[in-house]
């Protein structure tokens, strides 16, 4: 009796299918009969079907379920935990194992679970496209379920549904999208000119903005110079930022050269267009962040407005989006990449606080939620792409020492400011300042050679920053004495004047030093507005002091540089206010000269070796015209000075 096929399919038997020959589909087929082999057809059991591809909605639903499960496991009892899991619906796109207490123990000890501490210890995760995620539950899930990382990465700029418009681009806050109509390659300089600008960058910009690793960066730069059409967009950004910065340094030497100004604008357009083409807002990279850091620092020389400060905040957010505020060792990155990330993050963070002073924003106590270590005190030759072990800081002056001086001062600023506001900590701000000075000397200054320009710059910079910090401390102490000038001790005010003059003179000396001429493009952008404001305040309140001649000499010297030196950049929106305050101090000085002449006294007389109280008539006139409360000099918050209509009215009328 002929066997009956149990499963009727329109296909060959298994043997004929393997041999790829025609089968007559009999049971058994003639070929299997002739060969004496068993003839079999596919059975009734279907092949295992793959789970349908998860949609974004399904992925989000599964993640929400996992978050609820983890929260239940972490905070609830075992009974409530079981009941919660039983009530949760199963995901439609395929089962994902619900984390158990054993699996969660891989990341944290659930027996001693503390929500706040756990959040602080979570370092986040870098997903496959480089994006950084630090939401506690989500980052843990992505560590376990790595296939989900592709669904939560950077959103695509193209839409898969032709009925929907593409996502709106917001790159216009950086650049004009109409620049895309320009011939990008026409913005490139000739190869020889680009090479000269690279050398200028290495000599005058790179030493003071040390965020690149030159041995690995230089081949990419020369490749982009030689073959710009094949360079990546973020490398275009880096190259144009280098061209822009080198041209800025050259412009400081010859500020009336129109050709240099045209080149500067040309490279700025190249930088803006490169940033736009690299999708910086959606997909920042380490190279594009290096480019933005260099560009924004040099932009301050040509534009002192709020645009640069705002863009720096954007760059910091972009840096956080790729996890630069988390140390690279958390993600097992190479020692070289860890070092570069540290350099970029700390440069962005410290210069942001410095620029806040220019724009009246109180940033002294600003902190960030991160754990990025300080860059190592090394030269570029001490680390390479093949390095596998973390490098150790050197006990001598290195290429990173100047940047580390700035970082060290900035790190001490927050605890120093806190100690001035509260006496419960038991640490006096002068003690913190003393420790900071000792640390700067021990780690850097004692190894610096004042005959080497960049090391001489570091010595000056350390002294200026330490002096400004000391002025800040003394001014805070002075403010506690009273709410007006009559309650302020004259000797204490004069001691503070001496410190302010020291810091101002150091800054002027650093700018005018012939050996440091190559760095003037950056030195001239360091703000001394707060020091000038206090000095002018003192000259108005105590015009009969033996120190005033020195004070007027320093003030006039600074004003002369700002107003008459064409290479000095725009000092910013607060300069007109300082000019009016200087006119006020001059009028007070003039009135005192007239008063002293009538009484036969002289301002240079030895009787005024110590600060003298002003006569009541002059004091009353000044207090009527202006609020001399020292609190309006709060460092570095300039909002009162910039926005007080009363101040402008008083200065204008008197």
FIFI-199208 format. One record per residue (C-alpha): residue number from 1; residue in one letter; x, y, z negated. Coordinates in nm, 2 decimals. Each point is the difference from the previous one (the first is absolute). Layout:
   resi   resn     east    north       up
    NUM      a        X        Y        Z
...
END
This chain:
   resi   resn     east    north       up
      1      x     0.00     0.00     0.00
      2      x     0.14     0.34     0.10
      3      x     0.07     0.22    -0.30
      4      x    -0.20     0.31    -0.04
      5      x     0.18     0.33    -0.03
      6      x    -0.09     0.16    -0.33
      7      x     0.09     0.35     0.10
      8      x    -0.08     0.13     0.34
      9      x     0.25     0.25     0.13
     10      x     0.08     0.10     0.35
     11      x     0.37    -0.06    -0.03
     12      x     0.27    -0.27     0.05
     13      x     0.09    -0.27    -0.24
     14      x     0.29     0.07    -0.23
     15      x     0.25    -0.21     0.20
     16      x    -0.08     0.16     0.33
     17      x     0.01     0.34    -0.16
     18      x     0.35    -0.07    -0.14
     19      x     0.12    -0.12     0.34
     20      x    -0.18     0.29     0.18
     21      x    -0.16    -0.24     0.25
     22      x    -0.35    -0.02     0.13
     23      x    -0.24    -0.21    -0.21
     24      x    -0.32    -0.17     0.13
     25      x    -0.15     0.06    -0.35
     26      x    -0.12    -0.36    -0.02
     27      x     0.01    -0.19    -0.33
     28      x     0.26    -0.13     0.02
     29      x     0.14     0.19     0.30
     30      x     0.16    -0.20     0.29
     31      x     0.35     0.14    -0.07
     32      x     0.00    -0.12    -0.36
     33      x    -0.13    -0.34     0.11
     34      x     0.28    -0.04     0.26
     35      x     0.26     0.11    -0.25
     36      x    -0.14    -0.23    -0.28
     37      x    -0.03     0.29    -0.24
     38      x    -0.28     0.10    -0.24
     39      x    -0.22     0.27     0.16
     40      x    -0.12     0.26    -0.24
     41      x    -0.20     0.32     0.03
     42      x    -0.01     0.30    -0.23
     43      x    -0.20    -0.09    -0.31
     44      x    -0.29     0.18    -0.15
     45      x     0.21     0.19    -0.25
     46      x     0.07     0.35     0.12
     47      x     0.33     0.17    -0.02
     48      x     0.07     0.22    -0.30
     49      x    -0.12     0.35     0.08
     50      x     0.20     0.30    -0.10
     51      x    -0.16     0.25    -0.22
     52      x    -0.12     0.30     0.19
     53      x     0.23     0.30     0.00
     54      x    -0.07     0.22    -0.29
     55      x    -0.13     0.34     0.07
     56      x     0.11     0.31    -0.19
     57      x    -0.34     0.00    -0.18
     58      x     0.06    -0.37    -0.11
     59      x     0.35     0.08    -0.12
     60      x    -0.12     0.29    -0.21
     61      x    -0.28    -0.21    -0.14
     62      x     0.24    -0.27    -0.10
     63      x     0.24     0.25    -0.16
     64      x    -0.28     0.14    -0.20
     65      x    -0.09    -0.34    -0.12
     66      x     0.36    -0.08    -0.10
     67      x     0.02     0.33    -0.19
     68      x    -0.31    -0.08    -0.20
     69      x     0.14    -0.35    -0.07
     70      x     0.34     0.13    -0.12
     71      x    -0.17     0.26    -0.22
     72      x    -0.22    -0.27    -0.15
     73      x     0.30    -0.23    -0.06
     74      x     0.21     0.28    -0.16
     75      x    -0.26     0.15    -0.23
     76      x    -0.28    -0.24    -0.06
     77      x    -0.04    -0.32    -0.20
     78      x     0.03    -0.34     0.16
     79      x    -0.37    -0.05    -0.02
     80      x    -0.08     0.33     0.16
     81      x     0.27    -0.06     0.25
     82      x    -0.15    -0.34     0.12
     83      x    -0.35     0.15     0.01
     84      x     0.12     0.29     0.21
     85      x     0.18    -0.22     0.25
     86      x    -0.31    -0.22     0.03
     87      x    -0.22     0.30     0.08
     88      x     0.24     0.14     0.27
     89      x    -0.11    -0.10     0.36
     90      x     0.25    -0.20     0.20
     91      x     0.17     0.20     0.28
     92      x    -0.13    -0.07     0.35
     93      x     0.33     0.01     0.18
     94      x     0.16    -0.29    -0.18
     95      x     0.09    -0.07    -0.36
     96      x     0.27     0.19    -0.18
     97      x     0.10    -0.16    -0.33
     98      x    -0.11     0.21    -0.29
     99      x     0.31     0.08    -0.22
    100      x     0.02    -0.19    -0.32
    101      x     0.17     0.10    -0.31
    102      x     0.29    -0.22     0.10
    103      x     0.04     0.17     0.34
    104      x    -0.03     0.35    -0.16
    105      x     0.28    -0.10    -0.24
    106      x     0.24     0.02     0.29
    107      x    -0.02     0.38    -0.03
    108      x    -0.10     0.07    -0.36
    109      x    -0.04    -0.17    -0.33
    110      x    -0.38    -0.01    -0.05
    111      x     0.03    -0.09    -0.36
    112      x     0.14     0.35    -0.07
    113      x    -0.19     0.18     0.27
    114      x     0.00     0.38    -0.04
    115      x    -0.17     0.19     0.29
    116      x     0.19     0.33    -0.04
    117      x     0.34    -0.17    -0.03
    118      x    -0.07    -0.23     0.29
    119      x    -0.09     0.28     0.23
    120      x     0.33     0.18    -0.09
    121      x     0.20    -0.32     0.07
    122      x    -0.16    -0.06     0.34
    123      x     0.24     0.10     0.28
    124      x    -0.25    -0.05     0.29
    125      x     0.08    -0.18     0.32
    126      x     0.13     0.09     0.35
    127      x    -0.23    -0.16     0.26
    128      x     0.12    -0.12     0.33
    129      x    -0.03     0.33     0.19
    130      x     0.20     0.18    -0.27
    131      x    -0.30     0.16    -0.18
    132      x     0.01     0.01    -0.38
    133      x    -0.28    -0.12    -0.22
    134      x     0.01     0.05    -0.38
    135      x    -0.36    -0.04    -0.10
    136      x     0.05    -0.27    -0.27
    137      x    -0.26    -0.27     0.09
    138      x     0.04     0.05     0.37
    139      x     0.38    -0.02     0.00
    140      x    -0.01    -0.32    -0.19
    141      x    -0.25    -0.16     0.24
    142      x     0.22     0.11     0.30
    143      x     0.30    -0.16    -0.16
    144      x    -0.19    -0.33    -0.03
    145      x    -0.20     0.02     0.32
    146      x     0.25     0.13     0.25
    147      x    -0.22    -0.07     0.30
    148      x    -0.22     0.28    -0.13
    149      x     0.28     0.25     0.05
    150      x    -0.06     0.03     0.37
    151      x    -0.36     0.11    -0.07
    152      x     0.09     0.27    -0.24
    153      x     0.29     0.16     0.17
    154      x     0.02     0.32     0.20
    155      x    -0.32     0.06     0.20
    156      x     0.03    -0.03     0.37
    157      x    -0.02     0.32     0.20
    158      x    -0.20    -0.18     0.27
    159      x    -0.36    -0.11    -0.03
    160      x    -0.10    -0.35     0.10
    161      x    -0.36     0.11     0.06
    162      x    -0.02     0.20     0.32
    163      x    -0.33     0.16    -0.11
    164      x     0.18     0.17    -0.29
    165      x     0.23     0.30     0.04
    166      x     0.36    -0.04    -0.12
    167      x     0.09     0.11    -0.35
    168      x     0.05     0.38    -0.03
    169      x     0.37     0.10    -0.02
    170      x     0.09     0.24    -0.27
    171      x     0.36     0.06     0.11
    172      x    -0.10     0.36     0.09
    173      x     0.09     0.11    -0.36
    174      x     0.36    -0.07     0.09
    175      x     0.01     0.10     0.37
    176      x    -0.21     0.12     0.29
    177      x    -0.12    -0.30     0.20
    178      x     0.03     0.22     0.31
    179      x     0.38    -0.06    -0.03
    180      x    -0.07    -0.34     0.16
    181      x    -0.04     0.18     0.33
    182      x     0.36     0.11    -0.02
    183      x     0.29    -0.18     0.16
    184      x     0.15    -0.17    -0.30
    185      x     0.33    -0.08     0.16
    186      x     0.05     0.36     0.10
    187      x     0.04     0.09    -0.37
    188      x     0.31    -0.22    -0.03
    189      x     0.33     0.18     0.02
    190      x     0.29    -0.12     0.22
    191      x     0.20    -0.28    -0.14
    192      x     0.30     0.21    -0.07
    193      x    -0.20     0.27    -0.18
    194      x    -0.18    -0.27    -0.20
    195      x     0.34    -0.15    -0.10
    196      x     0.12     0.34    -0.12
    197      x    -0.31     0.05    -0.21
    198      x     0.04    -0.34    -0.15
    199      x     0.35     0.10    -0.11
    200      x    -0.14     0.32    -0.14
    201      x    -0.26    -0.20    -0.19
    202      x     0.27    -0.22    -0.15
    203      x     0.20     0.29    -0.12
    204      x    -0.26     0.25    -0.12
    205      x    -0.33    -0.17    -0.07
    206      x     0.06    -0.37    -0.08
    207      x     0.22     0.07    -0.30
    208      x    -0.27     0.20    -0.17
    209      x    -0.30    -0.21     0.11
    210      x     0.15    -0.34    -0.05
    211      x    -0.28    -0.24     0.09
    212      x     0.15    -0.18     0.30
    213      x     0.24    -0.29     0.02
    214      x     0.23     0.13     0.27
    215      x     0.17    -0.33     0.10
    216      x    -0.35    -0.15     0.09
    217      x    -0.16     0.32     0.12
    218      x     0.27     0.12     0.24
    219      x    -0.04    -0.28     0.26
    220      x    -0.38     0.06     0.01
    221      x     0.05     0.37     0.05
    222      x     0.25    -0.04     0.29
    223      x    -0.22    -0.26     0.16
    224      x    -0.29     0.25    -0.01
    225      x     0.22     0.27     0.14
    226      x     0.12    -0.23     0.29
    227      x    -0.33    -0.17     0.07
    228      x    -0.29     0.21    -0.15
    229      x    -0.26    -0.18     0.21
    230      x     0.06    -0.32    -0.19
    231      x     0.02     0.14    -0.35
    232      x    -0.28    -0.07    -0.25
    233      x    -0.22     0.29    -0.10
    234      x     0.13     0.02    -0.35
    235      x     0.36     0.01     0.13
    236      x    -0.11     0.29     0.22
    237      x    -0.12     0.17    -0.32
    238      x     0.33    -0.06    -0.18
    239      x     0.20     0.13     0.30
    240      x    -0.20     0.32     0.04
    241      x     0.01     0.07    -0.38
    242      x     0.38    -0.03     0.02
    243      x     0.01     0.24     0.30
    244      x    -0.23     0.24    -0.18
    245      x     0.21     0.00    -0.32
    246      x     0.33     0.04     0.18
    247      x    -0.14     0.29     0.20
    248      x    -0.13     0.16    -0.33
    249      x     0.35    -0.01    -0.13
    250      x     0.13     0.17     0.31
    251      x    -0.27     0.26    -0.01
    252      x     0.11     0.10    -0.35
    253      x     0.34     0.09     0.15
    254      x    -0.15     0.21     0.28
    255      x    -0.36     0.10    -0.09
    256      x    -0.03     0.24     0.30
    257      x     0.09    -0.26     0.26
    258      x    -0.32    -0.05     0.21
    259      x     0.12    -0.31     0.17
    260      x     0.05    -0.18    -0.33
    261      x    -0.35     0.11    -0.10
    262      x    -0.14    -0.13     0.32
    263      x     0.17    -0.33    -0.06
    264      x    -0.13    -0.01    -0.35
    265      x    -0.36     0.04     0.12
    266      x     0.07    -0.26     0.27
    267      x     0.12    -0.26    -0.25
    268      x    -0.29     0.08    -0.23
    269      x    -0.24    -0.08     0.28
    270      x     0.19    -0.33     0.06
    271      x    -0.03    -0.08    -0.37
    272      x    -0.37     0.08    -0.01
    273      x    -0.08    -0.20     0.31
    274      x     0.21    -0.29    -0.12
    275      x    -0.18    -0.01    -0.33
    276      x    -0.33     0.01     0.19
    277      x     0.10    -0.28     0.23
    278      x     0.12    -0.21    -0.29
    279      x    -0.34     0.01    -0.17
    280      x     0.17     0.12    -0.31
    281      x    -0.33     0.04    -0.20
    282      x    -0.11    -0.35     0.06
    283      x     0.32    -0.19     0.04
    284      x     0.30     0.18    -0.17
    285      x     0.33    -0.18     0.00
    286      x     0.32     0.05    -0.19
    287      x     0.16     0.17     0.30
    288      x    -0.29     0.24     0.06
    289      x     0.00     0.09    -0.37
    290      x     0.38     0.07     0.02
    291      x    -0.08     0.23     0.29
    292      x    -0.27     0.18    -0.19
    293      x     0.22     0.05    -0.30
    294      x     0.28     0.15     0.20
    295      x    -0.24     0.21     0.21
    296      x    -0.19     0.15    -0.29
    297      x     0.31     0.09    -0.20
    298      x     0.14     0.19     0.30
    299      x    -0.34     0.15     0.09
    300      x     0.02     0.20    -0.33
    301      x     0.28     0.22     0.16
    302      x    -0.24     0.11     0.29
    303      x    -0.33    -0.02    -0.18
    304      x    -0.06     0.08    -0.36
    305      x    -0.38    -0.04     0.02
    306      x    -0.22    -0.27    -0.15
    307      x     0.01    -0.21     0.31
    308      x     0.33    -0.17    -0.10
    309      x    -0.11    -0.05    -0.35
    310      x    -0.33    -0.16     0.11
    311      x     0.17    -0.22     0.25
    312      x     0.24    -0.12    -0.27
    313      x    -0.29    -0.11    -0.20
    314      x    -0.12    -0.19     0.30
    315      x     0.34    -0.16     0.04
    316      x    -0.01    -0.11    -0.37
    317      x    -0.34    -0.17     0.06
    318      x     0.14    -0.17     0.31
    319      x     0.29    -0.12    -0.21
    320      x    -0.23    -0.14    -0.26
    321      x    -0.20    -0.17     0.27
    322      x     0.30    -0.22     0.08
    323      x     0.10    -0.04    -0.36
    324      x     0.30     0.22    -0.03
    325      x    -0.10     0.09    -0.35
    326      x     0.05    -0.36    -0.09
    327      x     0.36    -0.13    -0.01
    328      x     0.09    -0.22     0.29
    329      x     0.12    -0.27    -0.23
    330      x    -0.36    -0.08    -0.09
    331      x    -0.05    -0.11     0.36
    332      x     0.34    -0.18     0.03
    333      x     0.12     0.24     0.27
    334      x     0.37     0.01     0.09
    335      x     0.23     0.22    -0.21
    336      x     0.05     0.24     0.29
    337      x    -0.37     0.05     0.06
    338      x    -0.05     0.04    -0.38
    339      x     0.26     0.28    -0.01
    340      x    -0.14     0.18     0.30
    341      x    -0.35    -0.01    -0.14
    342      x     0.12     0.14    -0.33
    343      x     0.18     0.29     0.18
    344      x    -0.30     0.10     0.20
    345      x    -0.25    -0.02    -0.29
    346      x     0.21     0.20    -0.25
    347      x     0.08     0.26     0.25
    348      x    -0.36     0.05     0.09
    349      x    -0.11     0.00    -0.37
    350      x     0.27     0.25    -0.12
    351      x    -0.02     0.24     0.28
    352      x    -0.38     0.01    -0.03
    353      x     0.03     0.12    -0.36
    354      x     0.25     0.26     0.11
    355      x    -0.22     0.13     0.28
    356      x    -0.29     0.02    -0.25
    357      x     0.18     0.29    -0.17
    358      x     0.00     0.19     0.34
    359      x    -0.38    -0.03     0.02
    360      x    -0.12     0.06    -0.36
    361      x    -0.08    -0.36    -0.08
    362      x     0.07    -0.13    -0.35
    363      x     0.19    -0.32     0.07
    364      x     0.24    -0.02    -0.29
    365      x    -0.19    -0.28    -0.18
    366      x    -0.10    -0.18     0.32
    367      x     0.06    -0.37    -0.02
    368      x    -0.06    -0.29     0.24
    369      x    -0.12    -0.35    -0.05
    370      x     0.30    -0.19     0.12
    371      x     0.32    -0.19    -0.10
    372      x     0.24     0.09     0.28
    373      x     0.36    -0.01    -0.13
    374      x     0.24     0.28     0.05
    375      x     0.23    -0.04     0.31
    376      x     0.34    -0.15    -0.08
    377      x     0.30     0.24    -0.02
    378      x     0.17    -0.15     0.30
    379      x     0.14     0.08     0.34
    380      x    -0.16    -0.14     0.31
    381      x     0.30    -0.23     0.06
    382      x    -0.07    -0.18    -0.33
    383      x    -0.32    -0.16     0.14
    384      x    -0.10    -0.16     0.33
    385      x    -0.27    -0.20     0.16
    386      x     0.17    -0.32    -0.09
    387      x     0.02     0.09    -0.37
    388      x    -0.19    -0.25    -0.22
    389      x     0.09     0.12    -0.35
    390      x    -0.12     0.33    -0.15
    391      x     0.28     0.26     0.01
    392      x     0.14     0.16    -0.32
    393      x     0.03     0.37    -0.04
    394      x     0.36     0.13     0.03
    395      x     0.17     0.21    -0.27
    396      x     0.12     0.27     0.23
    397      x    -0.14     0.26     0.23
    398      x    -0.18    -0.16     0.29
    399      x    -0.22     0.10     0.30
    400      x    -0.31    -0.04    -0.23
    401      x     0.13     0.21    -0.30
    402      x    -0.14     0.33     0.11
    403      x    -0.35    -0.15     0.05
    404      x     0.02    -0.18    -0.33
    405      x     0.08     0.33    -0.18
    406      x    -0.33     0.13     0.12
    407      x    -0.19    -0.32    -0.09
    408      x     0.16    -0.01    -0.35
    409      x    -0.11     0.36    -0.08
    410      x    -0.35    -0.07     0.13
    411      x    -0.03    -0.31    -0.21
    412      x     0.09     0.19    -0.31
    413      x    -0.24     0.28     0.07
    414      x    -0.32    -0.19    -0.10
    415      x     0.12    -0.12    -0.34
    416      x     0.15     0.35    -0.06
    417      x    -0.33     0.17     0.08
    418      x    -0.19    -0.24    -0.22
    419      x     0.23     0.06    -0.30
    420      x    -0.07     0.37     0.03
    421      x    -0.37    -0.05    -0.02
    422      x     0.00    -0.24    -0.30
    423      x     0.21    -0.03    -0.31
    424      x    -0.12    -0.34    -0.09
    425      x     0.25    -0.18     0.22
    426      x     0.29     0.11    -0.22
    427      x     0.22     0.08     0.31
    428      x     0.09     0.36     0.04
    429      x     0.02     0.12     0.36
    430      x     0.35     0.14    -0.06
    431      x     0.11    -0.35    -0.09
    432      x    -0.14    -0.13     0.33
    433      x     0.17     0.28     0.19
    434      x     0.33    -0.08    -0.18
    435      x    -0.03    -0.37     0.10
    436      x    -0.08     0.09     0.36
    437      x     0.32     0.22     0.02
    438      x     0.21    -0.27    -0.15
    439      x    -0.14    -0.26     0.24
    440      x     0.06     0.22     0.30
    441      x     0.36     0.07    -0.11
    442      x     0.07    -0.36    -0.08
    443      x    -0.14    -0.15     0.31
    444      x     0.07     0.25     0.27
    445      x     0.17     0.34    -0.09
    446      x     0.32    -0.13    -0.15
    447      x     0.07    -0.19     0.32
    448      x    -0.08     0.30     0.23
    449      x     0.28     0.18     0.19
    450      x    -0.09     0.37     0.03
    451      x     0.22     0.02     0.32
    452      x    -0.23    -0.24     0.19
    453      x    -0.30     0.19     0.12
    454      x    -0.28    -0.25    -0.08
    455      x     0.15    -0.07    -0.34
    456      x     0.03     0.37    -0.07
    457      x    -0.37     0.03     0.10
    458      x    -0.08    -0.27    -0.26
    459      x     0.19     0.19    -0.28
    460      x    -0.19     0.32     0.08
    461      x    -0.33    -0.17     0.03
    462      x     0.03    -0.19    -0.33
    463      x     0.08     0.33    -0.18
    464      x    -0.29     0.19     0.16
    465      x    -0.25    -0.27    -0.08
    466      x     0.12    -0.04    -0.35
    467      x    -0.01     0.38    -0.05
    468      x    -0.36     0.02     0.13
    469      x    -0.10    -0.28    -0.23
    470      x     0.15     0.19    -0.30
    471      x    -0.18     0.32     0.11
    472      x    -0.32    -0.19     0.00
    473      x     0.05    -0.14    -0.35
    474      x     0.10     0.34    -0.15
    475      x    -0.30     0.17     0.17
    476      x    -0.24    -0.25    -0.15
    477      x     0.14     0.08    -0.34
    478      x    -0.03     0.37     0.06
    479      x    -0.36    -0.03     0.10
    480      x    -0.09    -0.16    -0.34
    481      x     0.11     0.32    -0.18
    482      x    -0.30     0.20     0.11
    483      x    -0.24     0.09     0.28
    484      x     0.15     0.34     0.08
    485      x     0.34     0.16     0.03
    486      x    -0.02     0.18    -0.34
    487      x     0.01    -0.34    -0.18
    488      x     0.30    -0.14     0.19
    489      x     0.34     0.01    -0.16
    490      x     0.23     0.22     0.20
    491      x     0.31    -0.20    -0.06
    492      x    -0.17    -0.32     0.11
    493      x    -0.13     0.18     0.32
    494      x     0.35     0.12     0.07
    495      x     0.15    -0.35    -0.05
    496      x    -0.25    -0.13     0.25
    497      x     0.10     0.29     0.24
    498      x     0.36    -0.12    -0.02
    499      x    -0.10    -0.35     0.09
    500      x    -0.22     0.12     0.29
    501      x     0.28     0.22     0.14
    502      x     0.25    -0.29    -0.03
    503      x    -0.24    -0.23     0.21
    504      x    -0.07     0.28     0.25
    505      x     0.37     0.08     0.04
    506      x     0.09    -0.36     0.05
    507      x    -0.26    -0.03     0.28
    508      x     0.14     0.31     0.17
    509      x     0.36    -0.12    -0.03
    510      x    -0.10    -0.34     0.15
    511      x    -0.16     0.18     0.29
    512      x     0.29     0.24     0.07
    513      x     0.28    -0.25    -0.05
    514      x     0.19    -0.02     0.33
    515      x     0.08    -0.37    -0.05
    516      x    -0.37    -0.08    -0.03
    517      x    -0.10     0.20     0.31
    518      x    -0.11    -0.31     0.18
    519      x    -0.27    -0.07    -0.25
    520      x    -0.15     0.35    -0.02
    521      x    -0.30    -0.10     0.21
    522      x    -0.11    -0.21    -0.30
    523      x     0.15     0.20    -0.29
    524      x    -0.20     0.31     0.11
    525      x    -0.32    -0.19    -0.04
    526      x     0.05    -0.07    -0.37
    527      x    -0.25     0.21    -0.19
    528      x     0.12     0.25    -0.26
    529      x    -0.33     0.18    -0.03
    530      x    -0.06    -0.10    -0.36
    531      x     0.34     0.13    -0.11
    532      x    -0.05     0.33     0.18
    533      x    -0.35     0.04    -0.16
    534      x     0.13    -0.03    -0.35
    535      x     0.30     0.23     0.06
    536      x    -0.23     0.27     0.14
    537      x    -0.24    -0.05    -0.29
    538      x     0.29     0.06    -0.24
    539      x     0.11     0.31     0.19
    540      x    -0.35     0.15    -0.04
    541      x    -0.04    -0.09    -0.37
    542      x     0.36     0.07    -0.11
    543      x     0.15     0.26     0.24
    544      x     0.25     0.13    -0.26
    545      x     0.22    -0.31    -0.02
    546      x     0.37    -0.03     0.05
    547      x    -0.06    -0.31     0.21
    548      x    -0.23     0.19     0.25
    549      x     0.29     0.11     0.22
    550      x     0.09    -0.36     0.07
    551      x    -0.36    -0.09     0.04
    552      x    -0.06     0.28     0.26
    553      x     0.32    -0.10     0.19
    554      x    -0.12    -0.36     0.03
    555      x    -0.36     0.10     0.09
    556      x     0.11     0.25     0.27
    557      x     0.25    -0.25     0.14
    558      x    -0.27    -0.26     0.04
    559      x    -0.25     0.24     0.15
    560      x     0.26     0.13     0.24
    561      x     0.06    -0.36     0.13
    562      x    -0.36    -0.08     0.04
    563      x    -0.10     0.33     0.16
    564      x     0.31     0.07     0.21
    565      x     0.17    -0.33     0.08
    566      x    -0.15    -0.13     0.32
    567      x     0.11    -0.35    -0.07
    568      x    -0.20    -0.01    -0.32
    569      x    -0.33    -0.18     0.05
    570      x    -0.34     0.14    -0.08
    571      x    -0.02     0.00    -0.39
    572      x    -0.37    -0.09     0.00
    573      x    -0.33     0.16    -0.09
    574      x     0.11     0.11    -0.35
    575      x     0.28     0.23     0.11
    576      x    -0.23     0.31     0.05
    577      x    -0.11    -0.04    -0.36
    578      x     0.36    -0.01    -0.12
    579      x     0.08     0.31     0.21
    580      x    -0.28     0.19    -0.17
    581      x     0.12    -0.12    -0.34
    582      x     0.35     0.13     0.08
    583      x    -0.15     0.34     0.09
    584      x    -0.17     0.00    -0.34
    585      x     0.33    -0.07    -0.18
    586      x     0.17     0.27     0.20
    587      x    -0.27     0.26    -0.10
    588      x     0.04    -0.11    -0.37
    589      x     0.38     0.04     0.03
    590      x    -0.04     0.34     0.17
    591      x    -0.22     0.12    -0.28
    592      x     0.25    -0.12    -0.26
    593      x     0.28     0.18     0.17
    594      x    -0.20     0.33     0.00
    595      x    -0.09    -0.06    -0.37
    596      x     0.36    -0.07    -0.10
    597      x     0.13     0.30     0.19
    598      x    -0.24     0.23    -0.19
    599      x     0.12    -0.13    -0.33
    600      x     0.37     0.00     0.10
    601      x     0.02    -0.38    -0.01
    602      x     0.13    -0.23     0.27
    603      x    -0.11    -0.35     0.11
    604      x     0.36    -0.10     0.00
    605      x     0.06     0.13    -0.35
    606      x     0.14    -0.24    -0.25
    607      x    -0.30     0.06    -0.22
    608      x    -0.19    -0.24     0.23
    609      x     0.23    -0.29    -0.04
    610      x    -0.29    -0.20    -0.14
    611      x    -0.36     0.01     0.15
    612      x    -0.19     0.29    -0.13
    613      x    -0.38     0.02    -0.05
    614      x    -0.17     0.24     0.24
    615      x    -0.16     0.31    -0.14
    616      x    -0.36    -0.04    -0.07
    617      x    -0.12     0.24     0.27
    618      x     0.18    -0.19     0.28
    619      x    -0.11    -0.34    -0.14
    620      x    -0.36     0.11    -0.02
    621      x     0.01     0.13     0.36
    622      x     0.14    -0.34     0.12
    623      x    -0.24    -0.21    -0.20
    624      x    -0.29     0.21     0.14
    625      x     0.13    -0.05     0.36
    626      x     0.08    -0.37    -0.02
    627      x    -0.06    -0.30    -0.21
    628      x     0.35    -0.08    -0.13
    629      x    -0.10    -0.33    -0.16
    630      x     0.30    -0.23     0.05
    631      x    -0.24    -0.29     0.07
    632      x    -0.06     0.13     0.35
    633      x     0.36    -0.11     0.07
    634      x    -0.09    -0.36    -0.06
    635      x     0.25    -0.21     0.20
    636      x    -0.06    -0.09     0.28
    637      x    -0.37     0.08     0.01
    638      x    -0.03     0.32     0.21
    639      x    -0.37     0.00     0.05
    640      x    -0.06     0.29    -0.24
    641      x     0.26     0.21     0.18
    642      x    -0.13    -0.08     0.34
    643      x    -0.37     0.03    -0.06
    644      x    -0.03     0.27    -0.27
    645      x    -0.17     0.30     0.16
    646      x     0.06     0.19    -0.33
    647      x     0.38    -0.04     0.05
    648      x    -0.01     0.14     0.35
    649      x    -0.22     0.28    -0.11
    650      x     0.23     0.10    -0.29
    651      x     0.31    -0.02     0.20
    652      x    -0.15     0.20     0.29
    653      x    -0.13     0.27    -0.23
    654      x     0.30     0.05    -0.22
END
